Amino acid sequence: MKPFYFNTSAHLLRITRQKSSTLAEFLDALRECPEGSIFQHSFQTLEEHHFIREGFSNDFAHWALSACNEPSLAEELASVDVREFTSVAELRERFVQIVQTFLQRSPAAGTRIARETFYFCASDSVVIPTSFMAHTLREFAEGLRGVSVHCIHHHFIEARLRLKLMSNDFSQWLYEDLGLTEAARQLNRIDIYTGTLEDVRDQIIRIVERALI
């Protein structure tokens, strides 16, 4: 059995060449921006939004509402669940389809100047090991309590792109190394959109502690 090494990640933010002042420009930029921008404005900002309990879970939806005053488009963009995607290319295509369909229905909205420009950013990630490691399920539960929420985000949300699976690092270890199939499945069913990352951590710990009994 392999031990579980708890890691976290740091992100160096940079502004790309893409920016948009209208929804038509936004659609073009969505198609052309680097994959890192799609990741930054969806997966990565999900981490930032998880510190609050209200508002949209991605930057695209927030801009559509606050800068473009298009609540229906904002709701459609916000409805995109990153758990359904194992590649940034697929996620990009979903956002493109939503904006494209909206502009086909409301062509006049495409040229309306937004209240503020959307600047596409990207981030370079650096994986950083922590002092926490687990050989047993009990040590794993203790590690979950001790690590930062950034570590939770790294292993539980970002990991989907790394694994190219509809799963996460925690579930993979429980399933592959401990044989806890049901606990792994329960972790994968946690709704990451209905609370903060601390709430997500608490749910993970409860499932792991039930498996200890």
ROTOR-834311 format. One record per residue (C-alpha): residue number from 1; x, y, z. Coordinates in nm, 4 decimals. Each point is the difference from the previous one (the first is absolute). Layout:
ROTOR-834311
@seq: NUM	c1: X	c2: Y	c3: Z
...
//
This chain:
ROTOR-834311
@seq: 1	c1: 0.0000	c2: 0.0000	c3: 0.0000
@seq: 2	c1: 0.1340	c2: 0.3422	c3: -0.0948
@seq: 3	c1: -0.0210	c2: 0.2835	c3: 0.2552
@seq: 4	c1: -0.2060	c2: 0.3050	c3: -0.0866
@seq: 5	c1: 0.2083	c2: 0.3153	c3: -0.0291
@seq: 6	c1: -0.1962	c2: 0.3194	c3: 0.0563
@seq: 7	c1: 0.1095	c2: 0.2736	c3: -0.2407
@seq: 8	c1: -0.1204	c2: 0.3494	c3: -0.0681
@seq: 9	c1: 0.0634	c2: 0.2361	c3: -0.2900
@seq: 10	c1: 0.0921	c2: 0.3620	c3: -0.0508
@seq: 11	c1: -0.1136	c2: 0.1992	c3: -0.3045
@seq: 12	c1: 0.1814	c2: 0.2903	c3: -0.1669
@seq: 13	c1: -0.2613	c2: 0.2117	c3: -0.1770
@seq: 14	c1: 0.0738	c2: 0.1704	c3: -0.3333
@seq: 15	c1: -0.2114	c2: 0.2019	c3: -0.2443
@seq: 16	c1: -0.0230	c2: -0.1404	c3: -0.3536
@seq: 17	c1: -0.0417	c2: 0.1899	c3: -0.3278
@seq: 18	c1: -0.3736	c2: -0.0675	c3: -0.0153
@seq: 19	c1: -0.2514	c2: 0.2513	c3: 0.1309
@seq: 20	c1: -0.3597	c2: 0.0843	c3: -0.0860
@seq: 21	c1: -0.2283	c2: 0.3016	c3: 0.0275
@seq: 22	c1: -0.3002	c2: -0.1619	c3: -0.1680
@seq: 23	c1: -0.1501	c2: -0.3469	c3: 0.0008
@seq: 24	c1: 0.0991	c2: -0.0471	c3: -0.3647
@seq: 25	c1: 0.3625	c2: 0.0697	c3: 0.0928
@seq: 26	c1: -0.0413	c2: -0.2273	c3: 0.3012
@seq: 27	c1: -0.1072	c2: -0.2886	c3: -0.2226
@seq: 28	c1: 0.3028	c2: 0.0486	c3: -0.2263
@seq: 29	c1: 0.2307	c2: 0.0174	c3: 0.3019
@seq: 30	c1: -0.1510	c2: -0.3161	c3: 0.1475
@seq: 31	c1: 0.0936	c2: -0.1837	c3: -0.3187
@seq: 32	c1: 0.3543	c2: 0.1402	c3: -0.0169
@seq: 33	c1: 0.1195	c2: 0.0340	c3: 0.3590
@seq: 34	c1: 0.2490	c2: -0.2516	c3: 0.1403
@seq: 35	c1: -0.1366	c2: -0.2989	c3: 0.1899
@seq: 36	c1: 0.1522	c2: 0.1496	c3: 0.3128
@seq: 37	c1: -0.2544	c2: 0.2820	c3: -0.0183
@seq: 38	c1: -0.2932	c2: -0.2398	c3: -0.0102
@seq: 39	c1: 0.1493	c2: -0.1831	c3: 0.2977
@seq: 40	c1: 0.0642	c2: 0.3243	c3: 0.1894
@seq: 41	c1: -0.3471	c2: 0.1463	c3: -0.0440
@seq: 42	c1: -0.1846	c2: -0.3238	c3: 0.0839
@seq: 43	c1: 0.1959	c2: -0.2597	c3: 0.1996
@seq: 44	c1: 0.2322	c2: 0.2475	c3: 0.1713
@seq: 45	c1: -0.2491	c2: 0.2724	c3: 0.0836
@seq: 46	c1: -0.2300	c2: -0.2695	c3: 0.1348
@seq: 47	c1: 0.2559	c2: -0.0211	c3: 0.2814
@seq: 48	c1: -0.0306	c2: 0.3738	c3: 0.0642
@seq: 49	c1: -0.3810	c2: -0.0018	c3: -0.0167
@seq: 50	c1: -0.0079	c2: -0.2837	c3: 0.2511
@seq: 51	c1: 0.0808	c2: 0.2406	c3: 0.2812
@seq: 52	c1: -0.3458	c2: 0.1569	c3: -0.0404
@seq: 53	c1: -0.3447	c2: -0.1579	c3: -0.0176
@seq: 54	c1: -0.1561	c2: 0.2192	c3: -0.2675
@seq: 55	c1: 0.0805	c2: 0.1270	c3: -0.3479
@seq: 56	c1: 0.1001	c2: -0.1887	c3: -0.3124
@seq: 57	c1: 0.2587	c2: -0.2744	c3: -0.0039
@seq: 58	c1: 0.1924	c2: 0.1180	c3: -0.3079
@seq: 59	c1: 0.1268	c2: 0.3356	c3: -0.1241
@seq: 60	c1: -0.1750	c2: -0.0244	c3: -0.3366
@seq: 61	c1: -0.3427	c2: -0.0130	c3: 0.1632
@seq: 62	c1: 0.0866	c2: 0.2830	c3: 0.2367
@seq: 63	c1: 0.1068	c2: 0.2269	c3: -0.2891
@seq: 64	c1: -0.3091	c2: -0.0859	c3: -0.2057
@seq: 65	c1: -0.2182	c2: 0.1218	c3: 0.2866
@seq: 66	c1: 0.1945	c2: 0.2885	c3: 0.1549
@seq: 67	c1: 0.1521	c2: 0.1517	c3: -0.3147
@seq: 68	c1: -0.2421	c2: -0.1060	c3: -0.2750
@seq: 69	c1: -0.3267	c2: -0.0107	c3: 0.1974
@seq: 70	c1: -0.0978	c2: -0.3307	c3: -0.1589
@seq: 71	c1: -0.1381	c2: -0.2109	c3: 0.2867
@seq: 72	c1: -0.1219	c2: -0.2857	c3: -0.2194
@seq: 73	c1: 0.3429	c2: -0.0410	c3: -0.1600
@seq: 74	c1: 0.1640	c2: 0.0270	c3: 0.3421
@seq: 75	c1: -0.2209	c2: -0.2782	c3: 0.1352
@seq: 76	c1: 0.0816	c2: -0.2259	c3: -0.2948
@seq: 77	c1: 0.3730	c2: 0.0591	c3: 0.0418
@seq: 78	c1: -0.0270	c2: -0.0577	c3: 0.3741
@seq: 79	c1: -0.1832	c2: -0.3284	c3: -0.0573
@seq: 80	c1: 0.3121	c2: -0.1582	c3: -0.1517
@seq: 81	c1: 0.1218	c2: -0.2643	c3: 0.2465
@seq: 82	c1: 0.3766	c2: -0.0493	c3: -0.0200
@seq: 83	c1: -0.0433	c2: -0.3526	c3: 0.1397
@seq: 84	c1: -0.1400	c2: -0.1059	c3: -0.3372
@seq: 85	c1: 0.3256	c2: 0.0736	c3: -0.1820
@seq: 86	c1: 0.3338	c2: -0.1761	c3: -0.0108
@seq: 87	c1: 0.1590	c2: 0.2324	c3: -0.2554
@seq: 88	c1: 0.0202	c2: 0.3769	c3: -0.0317
@seq: 89	c1: -0.0745	c2: -0.0268	c3: -0.3735
@seq: 90	c1: -0.3405	c2: -0.1552	c3: 0.0735
@seq: 91	c1: -0.0716	c2: 0.2630	c3: 0.2644
@seq: 92	c1: 0.0917	c2: 0.2806	c3: -0.2412
@seq: 93	c1: -0.2327	c2: -0.1416	c3: -0.2631
@seq: 94	c1: -0.2868	c2: -0.0022	c3: 0.2479
@seq: 95	c1: 0.0486	c2: 0.3691	c3: 0.0841
@seq: 96	c1: 0.0300	c2: 0.0844	c3: -0.3715
@seq: 97	c1: -0.3257	c2: -0.1825	c3: -0.0777
@seq: 98	c1: -0.1860	c2: 0.1879	c3: 0.2737
@seq: 99	c1: 0.1144	c2: 0.3453	c3: -0.1136
@seq: 100	c1: -0.0443	c2: -0.0825	c3: -0.3686
@seq: 101	c1: -0.3564	c2: -0.1234	c3: 0.0519
@seq: 102	c1: -0.0829	c2: 0.3044	c3: 0.2111
@seq: 103	c1: 0.1242	c2: 0.2402	c3: -0.2700
@seq: 104	c1: -0.1958	c2: -0.1856	c3: -0.2653
@seq: 105	c1: -0.3133	c2: 0.0617	c3: 0.2072
@seq: 106	c1: 0.0953	c2: 0.3594	c3: 0.0899
@seq: 107	c1: 0.2295	c2: 0.1382	c3: -0.2743
@seq: 108	c1: -0.0358	c2: 0.3619	c3: 0.1201
@seq: 109	c1: 0.1670	c2: -0.0960	c3: 0.3280
@seq: 110	c1: 0.3201	c2: -0.0897	c3: -0.1824
@seq: 111	c1: 0.1069	c2: 0.3569	c3: -0.0764
@seq: 112	c1: -0.1177	c2: 0.1680	c3: 0.3189
@seq: 113	c1: 0.2959	c2: 0.1473	c3: 0.1901
@seq: 114	c1: 0.0477	c2: -0.1560	c3: 0.3447
@seq: 115	c1: 0.0361	c2: 0.2116	c3: 0.3118
@seq: 116	c1: 0.3532	c2: -0.1306	c3: 0.0390
@seq: 117	c1: 0.2441	c2: -0.1941	c3: -0.2153
@seq: 118	c1: 0.0611	c2: -0.3680	c3: 0.0675
@seq: 119	c1: 0.3706	c2: -0.0811	c3: 0.0108
@seq: 120	c1: 0.0839	c2: -0.3650	c3: -0.0549
@seq: 121	c1: 0.2554	c2: -0.1198	c3: 0.2528
@seq: 122	c1: 0.1883	c2: -0.3250	c3: 0.0380
@seq: 123	c1: 0.2089	c2: -0.1446	c3: 0.2783
@seq: 124	c1: 0.3105	c2: -0.2124	c3: 0.0256
@seq: 125	c1: -0.0355	c2: -0.2657	c3: 0.2694
@seq: 126	c1: 0.2717	c2: -0.1310	c3: 0.2280
@seq: 127	c1: -0.0677	c2: -0.3113	c3: 0.2093
@seq: 128	c1: 0.1226	c2: 0.0350	c3: 0.3578
@seq: 129	c1: 0.0282	c2: -0.2969	c3: 0.2384
@seq: 130	c1: -0.1381	c2: 0.0356	c3: 0.3518
@seq: 131	c1: 0.1171	c2: -0.1674	c3: 0.3205
@seq: 132	c1: -0.3081	c2: -0.2265	c3: 0.0039
@seq: 133	c1: 0.0132	c2: -0.3624	c3: -0.1133
@seq: 134	c1: -0.2291	c2: -0.2965	c3: 0.0673
@seq: 135	c1: 0.0705	c2: -0.3745	c3: 0.0150
@seq: 136	c1: -0.3339	c2: -0.0902	c3: 0.1556
@seq: 137	c1: -0.3577	c2: 0.1219	c3: -0.0235
@seq: 138	c1: 0.0251	c2: 0.1560	c3: 0.3479
@seq: 139	c1: 0.3121	c2: 0.1937	c3: -0.1015
@seq: 140	c1: -0.1838	c2: 0.1032	c3: -0.3162
@seq: 141	c1: -0.2851	c2: 0.1480	c3: 0.2057
@seq: 142	c1: 0.2507	c2: 0.1842	c3: 0.2187
@seq: 143	c1: 0.1716	c2: 0.1375	c3: -0.3090
@seq: 144	c1: -0.3308	c2: 0.1238	c3: -0.1410
@seq: 145	c1: -0.0561	c2: 0.1972	c3: 0.3191
@seq: 146	c1: 0.3485	c2: 0.1490	c3: 0.0002
@seq: 147	c1: 0.0550	c2: 0.1114	c3: -0.3592
@seq: 148	c1: -0.1131	c2: 0.3312	c3: -0.1484
@seq: 149	c1: -0.3071	c2: 0.0368	c3: -0.2206
@seq: 150	c1: 0.2411	c2: 0.0631	c3: -0.2901
@seq: 151	c1: 0.1190	c2: -0.3579	c3: 0.0461
@seq: 152	c1: -0.3606	c2: -0.1209	c3: -0.0057
@seq: 153	c1: -0.0575	c2: 0.1904	c3: -0.3253
@seq: 154	c1: 0.3206	c2: -0.1395	c3: -0.1514
@seq: 155	c1: -0.0849	c2: -0.3651	c3: 0.0686
@seq: 156	c1: -0.3780	c2: 0.0089	c3: -0.0233
@seq: 157	c1: -0.0792	c2: 0.2406	c3: -0.2847
@seq: 158	c1: 0.3079	c2: 0.0730	c3: -0.2104
@seq: 159	c1: 0.0960	c2: -0.3690	c3: 0.0004
@seq: 160	c1: -0.2740	c2: -0.0852	c3: -0.2495
@seq: 161	c1: 0.1973	c2: 0.1605	c3: -0.2808
@seq: 162	c1: 0.3222	c2: -0.1682	c3: 0.1115
@seq: 163	c1: -0.1616	c2: -0.3434	c3: 0.0304
@seq: 164	c1: -0.2160	c2: 0.0416	c3: -0.3120
@seq: 165	c1: -0.2681	c2: -0.1799	c3: 0.2002
@seq: 166	c1: -0.3323	c2: 0.0894	c3: 0.1589
@seq: 167	c1: 0.1723	c2: -0.0416	c3: 0.3320
@seq: 168	c1: 0.2507	c2: 0.1583	c3: 0.2392
@seq: 169	c1: 0.3228	c2: -0.0878	c3: 0.1805
@seq: 170	c1: -0.1745	c2: -0.0870	c3: 0.3267
@seq: 171	c1: -0.2456	c2: -0.2424	c3: -0.1610
@seq: 172	c1: 0.2729	c2: -0.1584	c3: -0.2086
@seq: 173	c1: 0.2108	c2: -0.0756	c3: 0.3091
@seq: 174	c1: -0.2960	c2: -0.1348	c3: 0.1970
@seq: 175	c1: -0.0971	c2: -0.2256	c3: -0.2907
@seq: 176	c1: 0.3382	c2: -0.1125	c3: -0.1323
@seq: 177	c1: 0.2028	c2: -0.0265	c3: 0.3206
@seq: 178	c1: -0.2578	c2: -0.0707	c3: 0.2716
@seq: 179	c1: -0.2695	c2: -0.1756	c3: -0.2025
@seq: 180	c1: -0.2701	c2: 0.2320	c3: 0.1407
@seq: 181	c1: -0.2161	c2: 0.0103	c3: -0.3104
@seq: 182	c1: -0.3148	c2: 0.1404	c3: 0.1612
@seq: 183	c1: 0.1832	c2: 0.2768	c3: 0.1881
@seq: 184	c1: 0.1725	c2: 0.0966	c3: -0.3253
@seq: 185	c1: -0.3364	c2: 0.0191	c3: -0.1758
@seq: 186	c1: -0.1517	c2: 0.2099	c3: 0.2770
@seq: 187	c1: 0.2849	c2: 0.2508	c3: -0.0260
@seq: 188	c1: -0.0589	c2: 0.0315	c3: -0.3728
@seq: 189	c1: -0.3662	c2: 0.0825	c3: 0.0655
@seq: 190	c1: 0.0762	c2: 0.3018	c3: 0.2234
@seq: 191	c1: -0.1518	c2: 0.3174	c3: -0.1436
@seq: 192	c1: 0.2812	c2: 0.2566	c3: -0.0196
@seq: 193	c1: -0.2379	c2: 0.2858	c3: -0.0857
@seq: 194	c1: -0.2280	c2: 0.0161	c3: 0.3021
@seq: 195	c1: 0.2463	c2: 0.1129	c3: 0.2666
@seq: 196	c1: 0.3493	c2: 0.1173	c3: 0.0754
@seq: 197	c1: 0.3159	c2: -0.2077	c3: -0.0270
@seq: 198	c1: -0.0160	c2: -0.0398	c3: 0.3768
@seq: 199	c1: -0.3433	c2: -0.1569	c3: -0.0454
@seq: 200	c1: 0.1466	c2: -0.2327	c3: -0.2633
@seq: 201	c1: 0.2833	c2: -0.0931	c3: 0.2374
@seq: 202	c1: -0.2525	c2: -0.0805	c3: 0.2759
@seq: 203	c1: -0.1994	c2: -0.2250	c3: -0.2330
@seq: 204	c1: 0.3154	c2: -0.1858	c3: -0.1076
@seq: 205	c1: 0.1038	c2: -0.0525	c3: 0.3623
@seq: 206	c1: -0.3455	c2: -0.1319	c3: 0.0951
@seq: 207	c1: 0.0108	c2: -0.2569	c3: -0.2811
@seq: 208	c1: 0.3534	c2: -0.1080	c3: 0.0945
@seq: 209	c1: -0.0899	c2: -0.0284	c3: 0.3694
@seq: 210	c1: -0.3039	c2: -0.2152	c3: -0.0810
@seq: 211	c1: 0.2357	c2: -0.2326	c3: -0.1897
@seq: 212	c1: 0.2124	c2: -0.0274	c3: 0.3174
@seq: 213	c1: -0.2835	c2: -0.1549	c3: 0.1987
//
